[in-house]
Amino acid sequence: MSDTPDRFDVLAELGALRRYAGSLSRGGEEAEDLVHDTLVRAYERRATFRHDRNLRVWLMSILHNCFIDRLRRRRGETAGATRVAEVSETAAPAAQEHSVRLAEVREAFLALPDDQRAALHLVAIEGLTYAEAAASLGVPVGTVMSRLARARAALRAVEDGTPLSGPAPRLRIVGGNDEPH
């Protein structure tokens, strides 16, 4: 048990937990509450942590489960989304071009569905591998890859000026008579 403190260094993962919680909850006090709940659960269940596993992945998984538990408790409520919309509408746009661009990217990221935003955050921001992200989210690796592809496509669509909730893209028939040989 002498190596437990070295391998169970939860404080070293606090920054990553805060970033992920902020990404899932769209920031604010709820993010801090998620981190708090995660740390409490991790402490209560520290005996279940296998030291041959990645501590960050284990903690991210706990945080994700805390987030899902909160979503389930609030299902049907729209007050949070209404408050976020009211706050973003009253914010003054930044004068600097890069600040405006960053705000647009952030808005597009936060507009992604929860599952896509979570997968993109874990892989692109936290640097987890697809397998680690899948373990954190409790889904197969292929599901993470699919969610990442949809999230990236949605962000590219925003970049091209296409709205996120626009019509589904039409499929192109390959190998038809119209193509040159």
Disulfide bonds with the S-S distance in Angstrom:
none
